[in-house]
Structure formats: C-alpha cells, structure tokens
Amino acid sequence: MTYENAVEKIHSLLTFGSRPGLDRMRILLDRLGNPQDRLKFIHIAGTNGKGSVCAMLSSALVAAGYKTGLFISPYITDFRERIQINNCMVSESVLTDAVEKTFPIIEQLREEGTIITEFEYVNALQFYIHANADCDIVVLETGMGGLLDCTNTIKSPLCAVITTIGLDHTAILGDTIEKIAQQKCGIFKPDSMAVTSKQDIRAMEVIESTAREKKIPLATSESVNIDVIETTLKGSRFMFNGVEIDLPLSGDHQLENAKTALAALDMLRCNSLISITDKQIANGFAKAVNPARLELLSEKPIVLLDGAHNPNGIEALKSAIQKFLPNKYIIAITGMLADKDVSTSVKLLDGVFDRVYTVPVHNPRAMHPAKLMQQYARFVDDTVTFESAEHAFDMAFEQAEKTDCAVVICGSLYLAGEIRPYIINKIKAENESAEK
C-alpha cells in the first residue's frame, strides 16, 4: 500500500455518523485492542483556542523531555498534521503501515453492519500510532463538543482543559451557551482535574457545577499572572514567574490561551503528574506553531492568514487588525461555509475591510461567493467575486506591492488550507526575484 492509497482509504469513509454516540468507536477500539488504555492524556475541548493551547502544551512537554503525541483537527495543508509525535508529523510510512494493518477491521465491521466514519477512524489511528510509539503523554483535541466526541472514549485524563466557549455547531451541540458548555464538559471525568479559560458567566456556571459533580479540582486561566512586555503581529513577549516567554502566536487572545496552557501545566506540576521547569515551558512556548491562526506570511507587504470562522474567532481577528493595522487600507479575501453564522460574522467586520474579494471554498458546505458578497455589500462598498482564491490573491498582492496596503485572508480553515501553499510559494518566488 502506498501513502496515497492509505489517505484515499481514510477519505473514502463517511464524513459524519448516522447517529450520535460512542458505540461505534468503542467497538472499533475493542477490535484494535484498546490502544487508548495504554496512554495518558491531556484532553482539550472548547469553541476557540483549542489548537493554540494544544500547540503550547505539546511544545512545552517536548521541551521537558516527554515523548509527546498530538492529535488535532482539521489539518491545514498535510493530512499528517493531525497526528504528531514530538511536534513532528508522523512519517508517511508510519501512517501507511497503520492503515494497512487496521483498515481490514473497518471493512469487517462494515460487513457486520457497523459503519465507521472518517473522524472515528482517524481518531482510532492516532490512538494506535501513539500507543505503538510508546508516547508518554498525548495532547488530545476534541473534534466537536466533548461528551459525544469520539475522543471521549478515553478513561480519566491527567487533565481536562476547556478553552473559550461560544456559539458554533449549534445544530449538533445546542443553540445556547449553556447547552454547548454541557457538551464540552463531557470530557470531565472522576479522578482527574480540570482547567478552563476565562468564560462567559453562563458557561462558567456549567463548568463549575460539572467539576463539583465529578468531584474534581478546577483551575482557571485567571489564576495565572503574567506581565506583558509587548504584543505585535509576530507574537507576544511576557514574564511568567520571573522567566521571559516569547510566544510566536499573534493576537491578545493568544495571551488568554497561553494563560490557559500555563494553568494546566502548573496544575499538573503541582500534583506531581509532570516534571517541568518554567525555563522549559518558555523554551517550548517559543517553538509553538499553529498555522492559519493570525499567521503573518509576509511583512512587506503584510499578508495575514486566519482561519476564524465563527463570531468569537472573528472578534479576535477584528481586535488584532484594529490594534496592529489601525490605519492600513485592507483587502480581504474571504470564503465561508454556509452552516456557520455568516451574517453575524460579516456584521462584526463592519468598518474593518476597505475592499472584499469573495471566493469559493472547495467544501460541500461552502457558501457560494456571490451570496457571501451580498452579505458584505451591506457594509463594504467595494466587493468583487472571484472564481478562484488564487486569482483573488494575485490581484490583492499586486495592489499591496504597489500601495503598501495589507491583505487578509479569512473566513474558513478550509480556505486557509487551500490557499496557504500557493501564497507561500508566490511570496518566496517574489523574494527570490527581488534578490536577483
């Protein structure tokens, strides 16, 4: 089996399950020998900030000498981003070997009437790969929600972490903050501990009551004291326990994510579950990477790539633009999925963009760029629809080079994944041409 065949087999499975619940996942894991039972986890749920907190936790643990597994979703440009060991994607051969050995079980279960979805299988794969690699700890990000998310087939994690909760996936998780918080808190288990980011009071009440019900200690990001030195489009510098930390993730919201990760590491350290120094934390945070989250791809001209796709994420993007690019003429390239809260997200960006290029996103759930343009036309006078994101970027980049305006690509992680390699290659070619 080739690597391409392996990925093809993974993508051949259904995207969504026919019914909620963990029964299918448990059946699959049982056939695989329950690899998850051989691992220790830090389990992360939340609406926004999960990927960034995962990146910080993983990098810090690697810096402390732990063999650290990482499972995230979605990937941006390479499928193997989802399954990492010591912050490196697993090799093509490791993934191919795992699929070759486990996919016959998927086919056998199908014959028996149990249809495994793609996310269930990928999650089972990461358990299988991380267990066979003898990882010390796995940083495990939920896909959606928590209670019924297929990552929640693990036993009690070392620590459960809840990042910022907002309205997203409302058709599945519920249409109120309280309902969504209840789903996220499904990762709380007895004989564990919990950490939460700063939350809306409605979410915090659910989190606190669930922690009391499970009889587990709860720490908050607000218990962590940091002294901010500076924040720029390149990231932030701050002091923690007398140690300077250089975080290469941009935006004030990343300071909240950092405090959440620090609260989790501190709680684990204080309970003797990990051994890590503040210097090791600083070394790890300095290497944290989370592509397409306020990612600065070019400084001259400024090209900013952000996968924000819900109101909370859009608020963070808006805040960063207003703080770091207050007087810049900004061209936005945007595409969104139709099942997101498009109207609210677009309204939040009123007055932020000077020109908007709407583009297609290659996803069955994508909103047509002409419809998205109609949404933006309520707030932006200059809107244009393009048939490809690449063409839109070429036009925007050409103007940015001439006038020193900024280009912001946003609206969907799927769009970010499609366009990111093209942007990187174009900027590299432009720089090489300029040096000649």
Residue pairs with C-beta under 8 A, 6 or more apart in sequence:
1 96
1 99
1 100
2 96
3 92
3 93
3 95
3 96
5 96
6 95
6 96
6 99
6 100
7 79
7 95
9 99
9 103
10 79
10 99
10 118
10 121
10 122
10 125
11 118
13 106
13 116
13 117
13 118
13 121
14 115
14 117
14 118
15 117
15 118
15 119
16 117
17 24
17 115
17 117
17 120
18 115
20 148
20 172
21 148
22 148
22 150
22 152
22 153
24 114
24 115
24 116
24 117
24 120
25 120
25 123
25 124
25 150
25 153
26 153
27 109
27 114
28 105
28 106
28 109
28 114
28 116
28 120
28 121
28 124
29 35
29 36
29 124
29 127
29 153
31 105
31 108
31 109
32 102
32 105
32 124
32 127
32 128
35 127
35 128
35 130
35 131
35 132
36 127
36 131
36 153
36 154
36 155
37 155
38 131
39 69
39 127
39 130
39 131
39 135
39 137
39 138
39 154
40 136
40 137
40 138
40 157
40 158
41 137
41 138
41 139
41 140
41 154
41 157
41 158
42 57
42 137
42 138
42 139
42 140
42 157
42 158
42 159
42 160
42 161
42 264
42 268
43 140
43 142
43 151
43 152
43 154
43 157
43 159
43 160
43 161
43 187
44 50
44 53
44 54
44 57
44 139
44 140
44 141
44 142
44 160
44 161
44 162
44 163
45 142
45 145
45 146
45 149
45 160
45 161
45 162
45 163
45 184
45 185
45 186
45 187
46 53
46 161
46 162
46 163
46 164
46 165
46 184
46 197
47 163
47 164
47 165
47 166
47 167
47 168
47 180
47 184
47 310
47 312
48 163
48 164
48 166
48 253
48 310
48 312
48 313
48 316
49 163
49 164
49 197
49 253
49 256
49 257
49 260
50 72
50 141
50 142
50 163
51 72
51 141
51 290
51 293
52 249
52 254
52 257
52 288
52 290
52 293
53 161
53 163
53 257
53 260
53 261
53 264
54 70
54 72
54 139
54 141
55 249
55 288
55 289
55 290
56 247
56 249
56 257
56 258
56 261
56 284
56 285
56 288
57 139
57 161
57 261
57 264
57 265
58 68
58 70
58 84
58 87
58 139
58 284
58 288
59 87
59 284
59 285
59 286
59 287
59 288
59 289
60 261
60 265
60 276
60 280
60 281
60 284
60 285
61 68
61 136
61 137
61 139
61 274
61 276
61 284
62 68
62 86
62 87
62 284
62 287
63 276
63 280
63 281
63 283
63 284
63 287
64 274
64 275
64 276
64 277
64 280
64 281
64 284
66 136
66 137
66 274
67 85
67 86
67 133
67 134
67 135
67 136
67 137
68 85
68 86
68 87
68 135
68 136
68 137
68 138
68 139
69 83
69 84
69 85
69 126
69 129
69 130
69 133
69 135
69 137
69 138
69 139
70 83
70 84
70 85
70 87
70 138
70 139
71 82
71 83
71 84
71 123
71 126
71 130
71 138
71 139
71 140
71 141
71 151
72 81
72 82
72 84
72 141
73 82
73 119
73 122
73 141
73 143
74 82
74 413
74 414
74 417
75 81
75 82
75 417
76 291
76 292
76 307
76 413
76 416
76 417
76 420
77 291
77 417
77 420
77 421
78 89
79 95
80 89
80 90
80 91
80 92
80 95
81 89
81 291
82 122
82 126
83 89
83 90
83 95
83 122
83 125
83 126
83 129
83 130
84 90
85 129
85 130
85 133
85 135
87 287
87 289
90 129
94 129
95 125
95 129
98 125
98 128
98 129
98 132
99 125
102 121
102 124
102 125
102 128
106 116
106 121
109 115
109 116
110 116
116 124
119 143
119 150
120 150
123 143
123 150
123 151
126 138
130 138
137 158
137 274
140 151
140 154
140 157
141 151
142 149
142 151
142 152
142 184
142 187
143 149
143 150
143 151
144 169
144 172
144 173
145 169
145 172
145 173
145 180
145 183
145 184
145 186
146 152
146 183
146 184
146 185
146 186
146 187
147 182
147 183
147 184
147 185
147 186
147 187
148 183
148 186
149 186
149 187
151 187
152 186
152 187
155 189
156 189
156 190
156 191
156 192
157 187
157 189
157 192
158 192
158 193
158 268
158 273
158 274
159 192
159 193
159 194
159 195
159 264
159 267
159 268
159 273
160 187
160 188
160 189
160 192
160 193
160 194
160 195
160 216
161 194
161 195
161 196
161 260
161 261
161 264
162 184
162 185
162 187
162 194
162 195
162 196
162 197
162 199
162 207
163 197
163 257
163 260
164 197
164 198
164 199
164 253
164 256
164 312
165 177
165 180
165 181
165 184
165 199
165 200
165 203
166 177
166 180
166 200
166 310
166 311
166 312
167 175
167 177
167 180
167 310
167 311
167 312
167 341
168 180
168 309
168 310
168 312
168 340
168 341
169 180
170 180
171 339
173 179
173 180
173 183
174 180
174 182
174 183
176 202
177 200
177 202
177 203
178 202
178 203
178 205
178 206
180 203
181 199
181 202
181 203
181 206
181 207
182 206
182 210
184 207
185 206
185 207
185 210
185 211
188 194
188 210
188 211
188 214
188 216
189 214
189 216
190 214
190 215
190 216
191 216
192 214
192 216
193 216
193 217
193 218
193 219
193 267
193 268
193 271
194 207
194 211
194 216
194 217
194 218
194 219
195 218
195 219
195 220
195 221
195 260
195 263
195 264
195 267
196 204
196 207
196 218
196 219
196 220
196 221
196 260
197 220
197 221
197 256
197 257
197 259
197 260
198 220
198 221
198 222
198 256
199 207
207 218
208 218
211 217
211 218
217 267
219 263
219 264
219 266
219 267
220 263
221 256
221 259
221 260
221 262
221 263
222 259
223 263
224 240
224 259
224 262
224 263
224 266
225 240
226 238
226 239
226 240
226 245
226 255
226 258
226 259
226 262
227 238
227 239
228 236
228 237
228 238
228 255
229 236
229 237
229 238
229 239
229 244
230 236
230 237
231 237
231 250
231 251
231 252
231 255
231 323
232 250
232 324
233 250
233 294
233 296
233 302
233 304
233 320
233 324
233 325
234 248
234 250
234 296
235 246
235 247
235 248
235 249
235 250
235 254
236 246
236 247
236 249
236 250
236 254
236 255
236 258
237 244
237 245
237 246
237 247
238 244
238 245
238 247
238 255
238 258
239 245
240 262
240 278
240 281
240 282
241 278
242 278
243 278
243 279
243 281
243 282
244 282
245 258
245 281
245 282
245 285
245 286
246 282
246 285
246 286
247 254
247 255
247 258
247 285
247 286
247 288
248 286
248 287
248 288
248 289
249 257
249 258
249 288
249 290
249 293
249 294
250 293
250 294
250 295
250 296
250 320
250 324
251 293
251 294
251 316
251 317
251 319
251 320
252 316
252 319
252 320
252 323
253 316
253 319
254 294
258 285
261 285
262 281
265 274
265 276
265 281
268 274
268 276
269 275
269 276
291 305
291 416
291 420
292 305
292 306
292 307
292 413
292 416
292 417
292 420
293 306
293 307
294 304
294 306
294 316
294 317
294 320
295 304
295 305
295 306
296 302
296 303
296 304
297 303
297 304
297 305
297 420
297 423
297 424
297 427
298 427
300 404
301 397
301 400
301 401
301 404
301 405
301 406
301 407
302 325
302 328
302 400
302 406
302 407
303 397
303 400
303 406
303 407
303 409
303 423
303 427
304 321
304 406
304 407
304 408
304 409
305 409
305 410
305 416
305 419
305 420
305 423
306 313
306 317
306 408
306 409
306 410
306 416
307 313
307 410
307 412
307 413
307 415
307 416
308 314
308 316
308 317
308 345
308 410
308 411
309 336
309 337
309 340
309 345
309 411
309 412
309 413
310 340
310 341
310 345
311 341
311 344
311 345
311 348
314 345
314 348
314 349
314 410
315 348
317 349
317 408
317 410
318 348
318 349
318 352
321 330
321 352
321 408
322 352
325 406
328 405
328 406
329 354
329 355
329 403
329 405
329 406
330 352
330 353
330 354
330 355
330 405
330 406
330 407
330 408
331 353
331 354
331 355
331 356
331 357
331 396
331 399
331 400
331 405
331 406
331 407
331 408
332 349
332 352
332 353
332 355
332 356
332 357
332 407
332 408
332 409
332 410
333 357
333 359
333 389
333 392
333 393
333 396
333 407
333 408
333 409
333 410
333 419
334 356
334 357
334 358
334 359
334 372
334 376
334 409
334 410
334 411
334 415
335 358
335 359
335 360
335 361
335 366
335 367
335 369
335 372
335 389
335 411
335 412
335 414
335 415
336 342
336 345
336 361
336 366
336 367
336 372
336 411
336 412
336 415
337 361
337 363
337 365
337 366
337 367
337 412
337 414
338 365
338 366
338 367
338 371
339 365
342 367
342 372
342 375
343 375
345 411
346 372
346 375
346 376
346 378
346 379
347 378
347 379
349 379
350 379
351 379
353 376
353 380
353 408
354 380
354 382
354 405
355 380
355 382
355 383
355 384
356 373
356 376
356 380
356 382
356 383
356 384
357 383
357 384
357 385
357 386
357 392
357 395
357 396
358 369
358 370
358 372
358 373
358 376
358 383
358 384
358 385
358 386
359 369
359 385
359 386
359 387
359 388
359 389
359 392
359 415
360 366
360 368
360 369
360 387
360 388
360 389
361 367
361 411
361 412
361 414
361 415
361 418
362 414
362 418
363 412
363 414
366 412
366 414
369 385
369 386
370 385
372 411
373 383
373 384
373 385
376 383
377 383
384 392
386 392
386 395
389 409
389 415
389 418
389 419
389 422
390 419
390 422
393 407
393 409
393 419
393 422
393 423
393 426
394 426
396 407
397 407
397 426
399 405
400 406
400 407
401 430
409 415
409 416
409 419
409 423
